[in-house]
Each structure stands twice: as structure tokens, then as C-alpha cells.
Amino acid sequence: MVRSIFMTIILLLGTFAIVKPSETSAFSSQLIERGSFGDDVIELQARLQWLGYYNGKIDGIFGYGTYWAVRNFQKEFDLDIDGVVGSTTKKNLVNATEYHEDWVKQQIDRGNQFTHYGGTPLAQQTKGGGGGGGGGGTSKSSDMQLPVKYSERDLQLMANAVYGEARGEPYEGQVAVAAVILNRLESPEFPNTISDIIFQPGAFTAVADGQIWLTPNERAKEAVLDAMNGWDPTENALFYFNPQTATSKWIWSRPQIKQIGEHIFCY
């Protein structure tokens, strides 16, 4: 009898162990970054939208709008601001949000326009079918966020300068060139407008040789926007030069900070 009762308890405990709810799964183990796509990005966009950081289309494509939403989330949550979604960013997102996966994917499958903002009933976040998604997600131009203190002309001029000066450089190197222009804007040693900085006599090779007038690509514009939104890979540099081609003794005398691509950045 005692043995029978004991076995019954064991079986019941085993049953409880089987039906014990498991931790809610969220995201896969992959690193999520620009160029990523699929279910992880859908979840990322939905969770960012839940908090109001992402206002674009939930489409599973990690474009520029998603990138900036990630960076803004990371900034507010005191994380490393790199626009890359690793384990720490995922954990913070999961802890701060809800994600209605079945509902979201159902809207995508039906081609509905919808949002996923926290605090708003899901029934109020769906519009009729056809066309999929509200608010600008996949268009690069609509994803770009230009800080209010800069103009479209500033963006265009700087993109021209970055493309003319550094189109063969890695992306970080292009952001770095843009950052130098903005660092000069903050320095009393240089003119007080972006246009005057770029066209200051002798300041940029691209102006001297006419490459400033080449049509910049989207990557150059993105690099400028990254710099305008606070990314400075140079750590406050005011100058840069290519050590393979520089002939000025003066530029070699400047305190050097770091090398990015082919350029050395200095104070």
C-alpha cells in the first residue's frame, strides 16, 4: 500500500514537471543587424514598435528605419549603441515588451495594414487588406532620419563630400569623414556653416579636384546621417590624411588618434 502511494506521488510529480510552463521563447540565437531578414526581424520591429521606437512597416526587413530604432532603444536603455541586436539588447527588449506573434504574422499573411503599439487594443491597430503595412518601412529615403538642426542641403553637401573623399573606404571610414566635418562645425577654429567648412580653400581634396560634384550613393548619405545622429568613430578628430599620399609636414605633426581604413585621424 505504501509503495503504491509512493509511486502515485512520483507519477504526479512527473506529470507536473511535464506540464510546467517553459520560459517564453523569444528570438533565435542569431545576431540581428542591417541586412537581416525573417522572423527575428519581424519580432524585433514589433517589439520596438510596442515601445514607440519604430514607426515603420513590420515586414521582416532590417532596413535603415529599424537600425535607427534599435540605436534609439539602446541609448535609452544604457546599452552599447551600435544598431546591432545581440543577446543583451534582445533580453532588454523581451523584458520591456509584449509580442503577439500569431496576430502579427496573421496580419502580414493577409496583407493587412497594421501596427503593434503597446497600450492600444490589437483590434484598433488593423486596417483593411491590400498593400501591406503603414508608414514607410522599406523605402530608404523615408527611413532616413535627419536631425532637425541640419537641413537637406547640409545632408546633400556632406554626402557629396563623403563620396568624393572616401567612397573607397569602409563604411566606418565614411562616417568618420562626415564626423570630421561636424567636429569642425563645433570648433571655433573653423567656419560656422557646413557649406563654408567644405568649401574652405584647401580643406578637402574632393573640392580641389572636382570630385565633390560626383553623385553620391545611398551609402554616403547613410554615413552622413550616422554622423549627424551622433556616431563619431574618430573620437573628435578635426583632420585626417592618407599616409600613403600625404606630403604636408604639418599634417604629420598633428596628434594622431587612430587609423580607419586608409585614413589617419588626428586633432
C-alpha positions in Angstrom: 0.0 0.0 0.0 2.8 2.4 1.0 4.7 1.5 -2.2 1.6 2.2 -4.2 1.0 5.6 -2.7 4.7 6.4 -3.2 4.6 5.5 -6.9 1.5 7.6 -7.3 3.2 10.6 -5.9 6.2 10.1 -8.2 3.9 9.9 -11.2 2.1 13.1 -10.2 5.4 14.9 -9.7 6.5 13.7 -13.1 3.2 15.0 -14.6 3.7 18.4 -13.0 7.2 18.5 -14.4 5.9 17.8 -17.9 3.2 20.4 -17.9 5.3 23.1 -16.1 5.2 26.1 -18.4 8.5 26.7 -20.1 10.1 30.2 -20.4 8.6 32.2 -23.3 10.9 31.8 -26.3 11.9 35.0 -28.0 14.2 35.5 -31.0 16.7 32.9 -32.2 20.4 32.9 -31.3 21.4 34.7 -34.4 22.9 38.3 -34.4 20.4 40.6 -35.9 21.8 43.6 -37.9 21.3 45.6 -41.0 20.7 43.3 -43.9 19.0 40.6 -41.8 15.5 39.5 -42.6 12.9 37.0 -41.5 11.0 36.1 -38.3 13.6 37.6 -35.9 13.4 40.9 -37.6 9.6 40.8 -37.6 9.7 40.2 -33.8 12.3 43.0 -33.4 10.3 45.5 -35.3 7.1 44.5 -33.4 8.8 44.9 -30.0 10.4 48.2 -31.0 7.1 49.4 -32.2 5.4 48.3 -28.9 7.6 50.9 -27.2 7.2 53.5 -29.9 10.8 53.4 -31.2 9.8 52.0 -34.6 7.1 53.6 -36.7 7.7 51.9 -40.0 6.2 48.8 -41.6 6.6 45.5 -39.8 8.0 43.5 -42.8 10.9 41.5 -41.5 13.5 43.5 -43.4 16.2 45.2 -41.3 16.5 48.5 -43.1 17.7 51.9 -42.0 14.5 52.7 -40.1 14.9 49.6 -38.0 18.6 50.4 -37.5 17.8 53.8 -36.0 15.0 52.4 -33.9 17.5 49.9 -32.4 20.1 52.6 -31.7 17.5 54.8 -30.0 16.3 51.9 -27.9 19.9 51.1 -26.9 20.6 54.7 -26.0 17.5 54.9 -23.7 18.3 51.6 -22.0 22.0 52.5 -21.5 23.3 49.7 -23.8 26.1 49.8 -26.3 24.8 51.9 -29.1 25.8 50.0 -32.3 22.5 49.2 -34.0 23.2 45.5 -33.7 20.8 43.3 -31.8 22.8 40.8 -29.7 21.8 38.9 -26.6 21.8 41.9 -24.2 19.6 44.0 -26.5 17.3 41.1 -27.0 16.9 40.5 -23.3 16.1 44.1 -22.6 13.5 44.2 -25.4 11.8 41.0 -24.2 11.7 42.3 -20.6 10.2 45.6 -21.7 7.6 44.5 -24.3 4.9 42.1 -25.3 4.9 40.4 -28.7 1.7 38.9 -30.2 3.4 36.7 -32.7 0.4 34.8 -34.1 -1.6 38.0 -34.6 1.3 39.9 -36.2 2.1 37.1 -38.7 -1.6 36.7 -39.5 -1.8 40.4 -40.5 1.3 40.0 -42.7 -0.1 36.9 -44.4 -3.4 38.7 -45.1 -1.6 41.8 -46.5 -3.3 44.0 -43.8 -2.1 47.4 -42.8 -1.4 47.2 -39.1 0.6 48.5 -36.1 1.7 46.9 -32.9 1.9 49.7 -30.3 1.7 48.9 -26.7 -1.4 50.1 -24.8 -3.6 50.1 -27.9 -6.0 47.2 -28.5 -5.0 45.0 -31.4 -8.4 45.3 -33.0 -7.8 49.1 -33.3 -4.4 48.5 -35.0 -5.6 46.8 -38.1 -6.8 48.4 -41.3 -8.3 46.6 -44.3 -6.2 44.4 -46.6 -4.2 45.2 -49.6 -0.8 46.7 -49.9 0.6 45.6 -46.6 1.8 48.0 -44.0 1.6 51.5 -43.0 4.3 54.1 -42.5 7.2 53.9 -44.7 9.3 50.8 -43.9 11.2 49.6 -47.0 11.9 52.9 -48.7 15.4 54.0 -47.8 14.5 57.7 -48.3 11.5 57.5 -45.9 13.6 55.6 -43.4 16.3 58.2 -43.1 16.0 60.5 -40.0 17.5 63.9 -40.4 18.1 65.7 -37.1 16.2 69.0 -37.0 19.3 71.1 -36.7 20.5 70.1 -40.1 19.0 70.9 -43.5 18.5 68.7 -46.6 21.2 70.9 -48.2 23.6 70.1 -45.4 22.9 66.4 -45.9 23.4 66.6 -49.7 26.6 68.6 -49.4 28.1 66.3 -46.8 27.1 63.2 -48.8 28.9 64.8 -51.8 32.0 65.4 -49.7 32.0 61.9 -48.2 31.5 60.3 -51.6 34.2 62.4 -53.2 36.7 61.9 -50.3 36.0 58.4 -49.1 33.9 56.2 -51.4 36.5 53.5 -51.4 36.8 53.4 -47.6 34.9 51.0 -45.3 31.6 52.3 -44.0 33.1 53.4 -40.7 35.7 55.4 -42.6 32.9 57.2 -44.5 31.1 58.0 -41.2 34.5 59.2 -39.9 34.9 61.7 -42.7 31.4 63.1 -42.1 32.2 63.3 -38.3 35.3 65.4 -39.0 33.1 67.9 -40.9 30.7 68.1 -38.0 33.5 68.3 -35.4 34.8 71.3 -37.4 31.4 72.9 -37.2 31.6 72.8 -33.4 35.2 74.2 -33.3 35.8 78.0 -33.2 38.9 77.4 -35.5 36.6 76.7 -38.5 33.8 78.4 -40.4 30.3 78.1 -38.8 28.4 76.5 -41.6 28.8 73.1 -43.3 29.0 74.7 -46.7 31.8 77.1 -45.7 33.7 74.2 -44.0 33.5 72.0 -47.1 34.5 74.8 -49.5 37.1 76.4 -47.3 40.2 76.7 -49.6 42.5 73.7 -49.3 40.3 71.9 -46.8 39.2 68.9 -48.9 40.9 67.2 -51.9 37.5 66.4 -53.4 36.8 70.1 -53.8 40.1 70.8 -55.3 39.9 68.1 -57.9 36.2 68.4 -58.6 35.1 65.0 -57.2 32.8 66.9 -54.9 30.3 67.1 -57.7 30.1 63.4 -58.3 26.6 62.0 -57.5 26.8 60.3 -54.0 25.3 56.9 -53.5 22.9 55.9 -50.7 25.7 54.6 -48.6 27.4 58.0 -48.4 24.1 59.6 -47.3 23.7 56.9 -44.6 27.2 57.6 -43.4 26.4 61.3 -43.1 23.1 60.5 -41.2 25.0 58.3 -38.8 27.4 61.1 -38.1 24.6 63.7 -37.7 22.9 61.4 -35.2 26.0 61.2 -33.0 28.3 58.4 -34.2 31.9 59.7 -34.2 34.4 56.9 -34.9 37.2 59.4 -34.9 36.8 60.4 -31.2 36.6 64.2 -32.0 39.1 64.4 -34.8 39.5 67.7 -36.8 41.8 66.4 -39.5 42.6 63.3 -41.5 45.1 62.3 -44.1 46.2 59.3 -46.2 49.7 58.4 -45.0 50.5 56.9 -48.5 49.9 60.2 -50.3 50.3 63.0 -47.8 53.1 65.4 -48.5 52.4 68.0 -45.9 54.9 68.0 -43.0 52.3 70.0 -41.0 49.6 67.3 -41.1 52.2 64.7 -39.9 52.8 66.9 -36.9 49.2 66.7 -35.7 48.5 64.5 -32.7 47.1 61.2 -34.1 44.1 59.4 -32.7 43.6 56.3 -34.9 43.6 54.9 -38.4 40.4 53.9 -40.1 40.8 52.3 -43.5 43.4 54.3 -45.4 43.0 57.5 -43.3 44.7 58.6 -40.1 42.5 60.9 -38.0 44.1 63.5 -35.8 43.5 66.6 -33.7 
